[in-house]
Amino acid sequence: MSKAIFIRHANEVITLKGGSDAPLTKERMEELHIIKGGSVWIEDGNIQAVGTDEEILADYQNRLDEAEVIDARGKVVAPGFVDPHTHLVFAGSRENEFNMRLEGSSYMEIMNAGGGIHATTRATREAGHEQLFTESKRRLDKFLMHGVTTVEAKSGYGLSLEHEMKQLEVAKKLNNSHCIDIVSTFMGAHAVPGDYKENPDQFVDIVINEMIPKVAEAGLAEFNDVFCEHGVFTPEQSKRILEAGLKYGLKPKIHADEIEPYGGAETAAEVGAVSADHLLKASDEGMKMMADKGVIGVLLPGTAFFLMAESANGRKMIDTGVPVALSTDCNPGSSPTVSLPLIMNLGCLKMGMTPAEVITATTINAAHAINRGHEVGSIEVGKKADVVILDVPNYMQLQYHYGVNHTETVIKGGKVVVNGGRLI
């Protein structure tokens, strides 16, 4: 059992209390519930107490000798960040495609010519478990140094039962061996393989009748995702795949309206998806339907930035009532980054979100986007002790000093795992 930890005298403790039952929307995304001069007592892997230093000291005065004391004067204490949309497990690199895009080729042109997702699929199929594990573990280490304590990880670079299972098995092994918690999503419908280009419905049948049952039987995924986009999967095909997953207990997610307006947001609302992700081209009606059904909009401003595209309209979604979360979309093609702090910067600078809203979008709302709202995403008694200490005097400086990783200390499950910005 690890030693108790007493974090004391923080300039700000961002608690985000009161959001565990449902994601925050509209004005509530601004309510961080900050305690000035705050302290936190951590023990047995959980948050035991949070309040002013005087309040915590009054309760634990007789046990100070038992605790590791961390002086957080001049700093901000926040919930560990949650990244609800990554493609963590993959092989290969696509910097050549970056050059092609700089020279004028579009993402879909590269993909339709056999690059993009297809290029990473070839590399991932050729890689063994050990290579995928080693390369993905390095990414997780970097996530941790950026204050991220929970990530979602999708398959989708196998596009066959054998290789989709391989990706998910590696994610499961990483979850068991790395301190970051990993929530797995099956995404066999990430692209239509070249062999099925002329008959995509045949591949949809394989996803529904062969892949989903086997993935569910093996207990390798909690969510089921599909890329609903012109030239990939239609809204009708996407709906079939997501409804098939529901029959096997896989909760639906959807890549929606990323490149063109295509009815993805509407489809997400119709099937009761937990989240619709990307949404650069989502319609006003789609946003309203998502707000009415409580579908979380997981926005990925780093992807739009790297593709040199216009970002999703985060401001309009929040004003419409859509609960918004932010993510890196870490992947080798359209967003090869693990920096959630940079994504928060882009949320403010490119999507009109406030510094308070991007904190909510990367903590409690992100936790709800992967069904972890009762476990992480806020600093409240009884929750998992996932905490980050940031070397800034107030939360607004996280966005003001943009492009900087302000993470100093990370506590995961009650243990210090990053100190002074370095892994322990």
N, C-alpha and C positions, 0 to 999 in steps of 0.2 A: 504494500500500500504506500502511495507517495505521500510526502510530507505536506501538511497544510500550507497554503500560500495566502499571505495577507498583502494585498495591493493597497497602498496608502496615499492619501493626499493628492489624488489626481486633480488636475485643473478641471477636467470634465470626465464624468463617467456617463457614457451614453447608454441608457438602459433599454430604450424602446419597449418599455413595459406595456402590457395590455394588448399585444397584437398576436398572441399565441393561437387564438381560436380561428382567426381569419386574416388574410392579408389586408394591409392598410390601403385605403383609397383616398383620393382627393386631398382635402386639407389635413387628414390624419397622417399622410405621408410626411408632413412637416413636424410631427410631434415626436421628438426624440427622447423626451423625458430625461433631461440631463441633470445630474447631481453635481453641483460645484463643490470642490474640495471633497470629492467622493472616495470611498474605499470599498473593497470587495474582499470577503473571506471565502476561500475555496478549500474544499476538503472532500475526500473520497470521490474525486472526479467531477464534483458538482458545485454549483454556486450555493453556498450556505447562507450568505448574508450580503446585502448591498445597501449602502446608505451613506450618510456623512461620516467622516472619520470619527467624530465624537460618538455617534450611534454605534458603530461597529466596535469601537474600543470599549464601550461600556459593557458590551456582551461578551467580549473575548479577552478582556484585560488579563485574566488569570492564565491564558493559554499562549501568550505571546512567544514564550520560549520554544513552543512546539512548532512554530510556523517559520517558513522562509518569507522574510519581509521584503517587498519590492517598493521602493520609494518612487512614486509616479508624479512627483511635483513637476509642474510645468508641462505635463503631457496629457494626452487624451487616452482614455480606456474605452474600448468599444467591443461589441460582440465580434468573435471571429467571423471573417467574411465567408460568404457562401457563393460558390459559382455554380449556377443551375443549368449550364449548357456548355459542355465541352465534348470534344472528340479525342479524349485523352490517349487512347491506345491506337497507335498507328506506326507505320514504318515509312521511311523516305522523306524527301524534302522537295519543295517545288519552287525554289528561287528562280529557276529558268522561266516559269510561268509569270513570275513577278515582272521579269524583264519584258516578256511578251505583252503584258498588260500596259506597261509603260510605253510600249511602242504602238499601242492602239487596239490590241485584241481584247475582246470582252471575255468575261468569266465563262459565259455560256458557249461562246465560240470555241474556247479552249477545251471545255468539257466535251462538247459534241464532236471535237476532232480526236477524242481519245485521251485527252489530258484531264486535269482537274481530279474529281473523285475517282475516275477510272485509273489514273496514274497511281494514286495512293493505294487503290485496291490491289493493283498488281504488286506493289512493293510490300503491302501488308500480307498478301497471300504467300509471298516468298519467304517472309520472316517466320522464324520459329518462336515458340513461347518465350524462350530465354531472352532473345533479342528484344521482343516487344516489352517484356517485363523490365529489362534494364533501361531501355530508352524512355519508357513511360514513368518509371520511378524518378528519373532525373527531372522530368517535367513536374512531378508532384513535389519534389524538393524545392523547386523554384516557386511553385504556387505557395508553399508554406512560408517561404521567405518574404512573400508579398502579403502575408496576413490571412491567407485563405486556409480554412480548416475543414471545409466540406466541399466536395465537388460532385457534380453529376458527370457520368461518362457514358457516351453512346458507342455502340458498335456501328456498323455501316460501311466499313472498308473491307468487308469480307464478301458480301453479296452472294454467298452460298452458305448452306447450313454449316458445313465444316469450318469455314473461316469466320463466320459470324460467331459461332460457339467459341472458337479460339480467342477472339477478342474479348468476349465476355468472361471467359475463364481467366484470362490474364487480369482483367479488372477485378475479379473476385479475389485472386491471389494478392493483388496489390492492396485491396481493402483489408485483407487479413494480416498484412505484414507492414504496411505503412501507417503512420499515425493519422494521416488525413482520412476522413470517412469518405467512401465512394459509393454513390447511388447509381446503379446501372440501368441503362435504357437500351432496349433492343431496337435497332434501326436497320433491319434488313432491306427496307424500302428507302434507301438513301439515293439510289440511282438505278436505272434499268441497265443491267449488264448488256454488253454488245451482242451476245448470242440471242437476246430476246428483243432486240431493237425493233424488229418488225412485228412482234407479237407480245407487247408488254403485259397484256392480260394473263398470258401464260405464266410470266414471272410473278404477277400478283397472286395467282393461284398457288404457286410454290411457297411464297411468303406465308399465305394464310393456312395452307393445308399441311405444310412440312415444317417450316421454320418455327412459327409461333408455338405450335404444340410442343416441340422438342425443347425450345428455350424455356417455356413455362414449366415443363416437367422437370427440367434440371434446376429450376429455381435460380436462374442466372440473371434475371432482369425484373425490375419493378414497373418499368414504364415501356410503352411501345410508341415509336415515333415514325413519321413518314415525311418525305420531302414533297409537299404539294406545290407544284410549280409547272408552268407551261413547258412542255418538253421532258418532263420527268413523270410525276404521277398526277392524274386529274383529281379534282375534288371527289368524284364518284369512286375512283379507285382508292383514294386516301380513306374515304369513309368506310369502305369495305374492310380495309386493313385494320383500321382502328377499332371498328366494331368486332372484328374477329379476335383482336387482342383482348378486348373486354371480356369475352366469353372465357378466356383463360386467366383472368385476373390481372392482366397488364393494363395499367392506367394509360389513357391516351395523351400524347403530346403531338405537336405538328409543327413542321417548318412551313411557314405560311407567308405568302405574298412577299417573297424576298426580292425577286427580280421584276415581276409584273403583277398587276392586280389580277387575282385569279380565284377569288372566293375562298381563300384559305381561312381567313378570320371567321367568316360565316360558317365554314365547315367545323371549325373548332368549337363554336358555340352549339352547333347542332348535335355534335357527338358528346358534348360535355367534357371537353378536354381540360386537363389540369392547366395546361399552358399552351399558348400559341407563340411561336418564336420567330424572330426576324421582323416581319410586319412592316417593312419599308414602304410597301405599296398598299397597305390595308385601306379598305374603303371606310367612309364615315359610318355606313350602315353596319359593316363588320365590327368596327370598334364598339358601336352601341350594343350590338348583340353580345359581344364579349363582356361588356360591363354588366349587362342584364343577367348573364349566366355566371358571372364571377370568374371567368377565364383569365388567368394571369398572362399579361403580355411580357414575355422575356425579350428584352431589346438588346441588340448586339452592336453598339455604335463603333466598336473596333473593326468589325467586318465592313461596314459601310465606308469607314475611313480608309481601310487598306484597299478596298476595291474602287476608291475614289468615286463613291456614289453618294447620293443624298441620304442622310440618316432618316430613320423612322421618326415620326412626329410624336416624340415622347410627351411633349407639353399637351398636345391635343388629347392624347390617350388618357393622361392623368385627369385633365379637366372633364373628360367624358365619363370618368368613373372606372376606367380599367385599372386594376391593381398592377403596377409595373415593377418588374425586377430587371436587373442588369447582369450581363455575363460577358466573359471574354470570347466565347465561341472558339476556344483554342483548337486549332486544326492547322494542317500543313499548307493549305491553299489560300483561304480567304481571311484568316486571322491567326497567324503564327505567333501568338503572344500568350503569356501567363499573367500579365500585369493587370489585375483587377483595379488597382489604383488608377492606372491610365484610363481604363474604361469609365471609371467614375468621373475623371476629368472630362472625357468626351461626352458623357451624359449631360454635363453642365454646358459645355462649349458648343456642342453640335445639336443637342436635342432640347435645349431650353429648360432643363431641370434645375432645381435649386440644390445647393450643397446639402441641405437636410434631406431632400428627396432621394439623392443618390446614395446616402447612407442607408435609408430604409430599403432601397431597391437592391442593395448588396448584402443585406442582413436578414431581417424578418420576412420581407416579401420573397426574397430568393429562397429562403428556407421553405416557405409554403409552396413554391414552385416545384419542389421535390418532396413534398409531403413530410417535411421535418419541422414544421412550425411549432410543435410542442416540445421539441428537443433542443433546438439551437436557434440562433438569430436574434436573441435578446439576452440581456444580463438580468435574470430573474431567479429567485430562489427555487431550487429544484432542477433547473436546467443544466445541461452539460456545461462544464467549465471550459468553454472555448472562448478565449479572450485574446484581444490584440492590444498592445500598448504602442501608441503612435507618438513619435517625437515632434509634436506640434502643440502649441498652447491652447488651440481651440479647433473644433472640427472644420470650420470654414477654411482654415489654412491648408487643409488637405487638397482643396481644389484650387486655391490661390497659388500655391507653390506647385504648379502642375508638372507632370512628367517626372516626379520624384517619388521614390519608394520611401515613405516615412515610417515603415514598420520597424520597430526596435525590438520588441519582445512578443513572442507568440506562446500562449498557454493552450495546450490541446488536451482535453479530458483531464484537466487538473495537473498537468506536467508542463514545465517550461521546455519547449522544443526549439525555440529560436531566442537567442540572447545577443544583444548588440548587433542585430541584423544578420547573425550567422547561425547556421544549424548547430544544434548541440548533438 
